[in-house]
Amino acid sequence: MTRAFIFPGQGSQAVGMGKALFETHPAARAVFAEVDEALGQDLSRLMFEGPVEELTLTANAQPALMAASLAVLRVLQAERGLDLARDATFVAGHSLGEYSALAAAGTLSIADTARLLRIRGEAMQRAVAPGIGAMAALIGPDLATARAIAEEAAEGLVCGVANDNGAGQVVLSGHREAVERAMTLAQTRGVRRAVLLNVSAPFHCALMAPAAEAMHKALAAVTMHAPAIPVYANVTASPLTDPEAIREALVAQVTGTVRWSESVAAMAEAGVDRFHELGAGKVLTGLVKRIAPSATATAIGTPDDVAAYA
């Protein structure tokens, strides 16, 4: 049995995430306390009580999702004897989840990760004025078809693949006008459905260049250690262990494509047959089941999930 631990990205947040672990496990409470202190904010109260509109703000959602994921990890370590270096081969995370994966593997401290994600969320929000950008999910096409649609729709504007989530789900990002044009084009290219996403900014595209510069400066100022196990990078779909390469990948990730389908397929090809999604929701668990159907995938986010871990 070969395991990988994976960490969700934005969109998985929900009011109440992590609360049951907080109430039952000291190891989880320690994580939430560390994040609250690092940010100078009672983020855990916002996570547990809402309001959802405030939790969903990018600058809050990103560190909150990391806190929920790392709380699960710490409880697994404290209660179930999990040792990542011994029990897993890789870690990976979807977009902001890559930061959670790096904290899990010991590359970043939890406090530094929380502060980086706050900077990242604020910088991504500032990068593009409201209404200028958009994101849309295309359901059905392969990656090549989605790229061709994006290129044709751009017409001098920004429109590209933000997320290759696998199993016929590709997300486009860019100028609203170009993304909407891509949605119309998609209807003539055999795409089953094109859905405009309810997001606050066009993530993972060239419009995020100001945020990439902000992250370059922020990441240069933090200490990074070699991870206990390799971390699959979103932009390369390959495992990294060198801190400088990881730093570069995190900067590139702000404007680059999240190559999730390739990452999961590569981990499965490398022998991973069990994926555990730690934190809020089950989005990645569903994607893994479609990308690597021969592997098992489970979501761990509650005390019951922890008790069932095997």
BELJO-V680479 format. One record per residue. RES is the residue in three letters. PSI is psi in degrees with one decimal (NA if undefined). D_LAST is the distance of its C-alpha to the last C-alpha in Angstrom with 1 decimal. Layout:
{{RES/PSI/D_LAST} {RES/PSI/D_LAST}}
This chain:
{{MET/123.8/10.8} {THR/125.5/12.2} {ARG/153.8/10.9} {ALA/142.3/13.1} {PHE/129.5/13.0} {ILE/153.3/15.8} {PHE/128.8/18.0} {PRO/162.7/20.3} {GLY/-169.9/24.1} {GLN/142.0/27.0} {GLY/-20.8/27.2} {SER/-8.4/23.7} {GLN/147.6/25.2} {ALA/142.4/25.8} {VAL/132.3/27.4} {GLY/-8.9/25.0} {MET/133.5/22.1} {GLY/-10.4/20.4} {LYS/-43.6/22.5} {ALA/-38.3/20.1} {LEU/-40.3/18.1} {PHE/-41.0/21.6} {GLU/-20.0/22.6} {THR/-15.7/19.7} {HIS/120.3/18.6} {PRO/-34.4/21.2} {ALA/-36.2/19.3} {ALA/-42.4/19.5} {ARG/-36.5/23.1} {ALA/-38.5/23.9} {VAL/-48.7/22.9} {PHE/-37.9/25.0} {ALA/-40.4/27.8} {GLU/-40.9/27.9} {VAL/-44.4/28.1} {ASP/-44.0/30.8} {GLU/-41.3/32.8} {ALA/-34.9/32.6} {LEU/-12.2/34.0} {GLY/36.9/36.3} {GLN/144.9/35.1} {ASP/65.7/33.2} {LEU/-35.5/30.8} {SER/-38.8/28.1} {ARG/-41.2/30.7} {LEU/-39.4/31.4} {MET/-41.6/27.7} {PHE/-31.0/27.4} {GLU/-15.3/30.9} {GLY/-163.6/32.3} {PRO/155.3/34.7} {VAL/-33.6/32.8} {GLU/-37.2/35.8} {GLU/-39.0/35.6} {LEU/-34.7/31.8} {THR/-17.4/32.2} {LEU/133.7/34.8} {THR/-41.3/33.5} {ALA/-21.9/34.2} {ASN/-42.4/32.0} {ALA/-38.5/29.3} {GLN/-53.6/28.4} {PRO/-28.5/27.7} {ALA/-43.3/26.2} {LEU/-38.1/23.5} {MET/-44.8/22.8} {ALA/-43.2/22.7} {ALA/-40.9/20.2} {SER/-46.0/17.8} {LEU/-27.9/18.3} {ALA/-42.9/17.9} {VAL/-45.9/14.3} {LEU/-47.5/13.8} {ARG/-35.6/15.7} {VAL/-40.9/13.9} {LEU/-38.0/10.5} {GLN/-42.2/12.7} {ALA/-38.8/14.5} {GLU/-27.7/12.2} {ARG/4.1/8.9} {GLY/22.0/10.9} {LEU/133.9/10.1} {ASP/107.1/13.0} {LEU/-45.0/13.8} {ALA/-30.6/16.4} {ARG/-37.3/14.3} {ASP/-6.6/10.9} {ALA/159.0/12.5} {THR/-37.4/15.8} {PHE/159.3/17.1} {VAL/154.9/17.3} {ALA/155.2/19.6} {GLY/152.7/21.0} {HIS/112.2/23.4} {SER/-115.7/26.8} {LEU/-24.6/26.4} {GLY/-19.4/22.7} {GLU/-33.4/23.7} {TYR/-40.4/24.9} {SER/-42.8/21.6} {ALA/-40.3/20.0} {LEU/-37.3/22.8} {ALA/-40.4/22.4} {ALA/-38.6/18.7} {ALA/1.5/19.8} {GLY/7.7/22.7} {THR/-39.0/25.5} {LEU/147.9/26.7} {SER/158.4/26.6} {ILE/-41.3/25.4} {ALA/-45.9/29.0} {ASP/-38.4/30.4} {THR/-42.7/27.9} {ALA/-45.6/29.0} {ARG/-39.5/32.6} {LEU/-41.5/32.3} {LEU/-31.6/30.7} {ARG/-45.2/33.5} {ILE/-44.3/36.1} {ARG/-47.5/34.5} {GLY/-44.9/34.4} {GLU/-40.8/38.0} {ALA/-38.5/39.2} {MET/-36.4/37.8} {GLN/-37.9/39.4} {ARG/-22.9/42.8} {ALA/-33.3/42.9} {VAL/129.6/44.2} {ALA/146.2/46.4} {PRO/137.1/45.2} {GLY/-13.3/46.2} {ILE/-38.2/46.7} {GLY/171.9/43.3} {ALA/163.9/40.9} {MET/147.1/37.7} {ALA/140.2/37.2} {ALA/127.9/34.4} {LEU/124.9/35.6} {ILE/116.5/33.7} {GLY/-35.1/34.3} {PRO/159.8/35.8} {ASP/173.5/34.6} {LEU/-41.4/34.7} {ALA/-41.9/38.2} {THR/-43.4/39.7} {ALA/-41.3/38.3} {ARG/-42.4/39.8} {ALA/-40.9/43.1} {ILE/-44.6/43.3} {ALA/-43.3/42.6} {GLU/-41.4/45.3} {GLU/-35.0/47.8} {ALA/-19.5/47.3} {ALA/-50.0/47.6} {GLU/49.4/51.4} {GLY/-9.2/51.6} {LEU/-179.7/49.0} {VAL/126.7/45.3} {CYS/117.1/42.9} {GLY/176.9/39.9} {VAL/119.5/36.3} {ALA/-45.7/34.1} {ASN/126.8/30.7} {ASP/91.3/29.8} {ASN/-10.8/26.7} {GLY/166.3/26.6} {ALA/39.3/27.1} {GLY/27.8/30.7} {GLN/110.1/30.2} {VAL/132.9/32.3} {VAL/129.8/33.5} {LEU/153.2/37.1} {SER/147.8/38.5} {GLY/-154.8/42.0} {HIS/139.1/45.3} {ARG/-45.3/45.2} {GLU/-43.2/48.3} {ALA/-39.5/46.7} {VAL/-41.7/43.3} {GLU/-35.7/45.2} {ARG/-39.0/47.3} {ALA/-38.4/44.2} {MET/-39.1/43.0} {THR/-44.5/46.3} {LEU/-38.7/46.3} {ALA/-32.0/42.9} {GLN/-23.3/44.4} {THR/0.3/46.7} {ARG/20.3/44.1} {GLY/10.1/41.9} {VAL/129.0/39.3} {ARG/-39.4/38.0} {ARG/145.7/37.8} {ALA/121.6/38.5} {VAL/122.3/37.3} {LEU/129.4/38.6} {LEU/145.9/35.8} {ASN/80.3/36.3} {VAL/160.2/35.9} {SER/-9.3/38.1} {ALA/159.7/38.8} {PRO/88.8/38.6} {PHE/158.3/35.6} {HIS/49.8/35.1} {CYS/175.3/38.7} {ALA/-21.6/41.8} {LEU/-15.8/42.9} {MET/11.5/40.2} {ALA/-40.6/42.2} {PRO/-35.3/43.3} {ALA/-34.9/39.7} {ALA/-40.0/38.9} {GLU/-40.3/41.8} {ALA/-39.1/40.5} {MET/-31.6/37.1} {HIS/-45.5/38.9} {LYS/-43.8/40.7} {ALA/-42.6/37.7} {LEU/-29.5/35.4} {ALA/-20.4/38.2} {ALA/-2.2/38.4} {VAL/154.3/34.9} {THR/131.1/33.4} {MET/135.9/30.7} {HIS/158.7/28.8} {ALA/134.2/27.2} {PRO/152.2/23.5} {ALA/-32.1/21.0} {ILE/159.2/19.8} {PRO/144.6/21.8} {VAL/124.1/22.1} {TYR/124.0/23.0} {ALA/137.4/26.3} {ASN/-42.1/27.3} {VAL/-19.1/30.8} {THR/-16.1/30.4} {ALA/38.6/27.2} {SER/158.7/26.6} {PRO/136.8/24.8} {LEU/145.9/26.7} {THR/-16.4/26.8} {ASP/124.5/30.4} {PRO/-37.5/30.9} {GLU/-38.4/34.2} {ALA/-38.0/32.9} {ILE/-43.3/30.1} {ARG/-47.3/32.9} {GLU/-40.1/34.9} {ALA/-36.1/32.1} {LEU/-35.6/31.5} {VAL/-46.3/35.2} {ALA/-30.5/35.5} {GLN/-28.9/32.5} {VAL/-38.6/34.7} {THR/-8.5/37.2} {GLY/172.6/35.1} {THR/136.7/33.0} {VAL/104.7/29.3} {ARG/64.4/28.4} {TRP/-43.1/24.9} {SER/-46.1/25.2} {GLU/-38.1/26.3} {SER/-48.2/23.6} {VAL/-43.7/20.7} {ALA/-39.1/22.7} {ALA/-39.8/23.3} {MET/-41.5/19.7} {ALA/-40.7/18.9} {GLU/-30.7/22.1} {ALA/0.8/21.0} {GLY/-2.0/18.0} {VAL/124.9/15.2} {ASP/3.7/13.3} {ARG/120.2/10.4} {PHE/133.9/11.6} {HIS/119.2/10.2} {GLU/118.8/13.3} {LEU/126.0/13.7} {GLY/-143.5/16.6} {ALA/135.5/19.1} {GLY/-174.1/19.1} {LYS/22.6/17.7} {VAL/-49.1/20.5} {LEU/-33.0/18.8} {THR/-43.9/16.1} {GLY/-41.3/19.1} {LEU/-42.6/20.9} {VAL/-41.0/18.2} {LYS/-29.0/18.1} {ARG/-33.1/21.9} {ILE/-41.6/22.3} {ALA/72.3/19.7} {PRO/-18.3/19.3} {SER/-13.7/17.9} {ALA/159.4/14.7} {THR/149.6/11.9} {ALA/131.4/11.9} {THR/148.1/10.3} {ALA/134.3/12.1} {ILE/112.4/11.0} {GLY/-6.5/14.2} {THR/165.6/14.5} {PRO/-37.5/13.6} {ASP/-39.0/12.2} {ASP/-41.7/9.9} {VAL/-43.9/8.8} {ALA/-28.8/8.5} {ALA/-7.2/6.3} {TYR/132.2/3.8} {ALA/NA/0.0}}
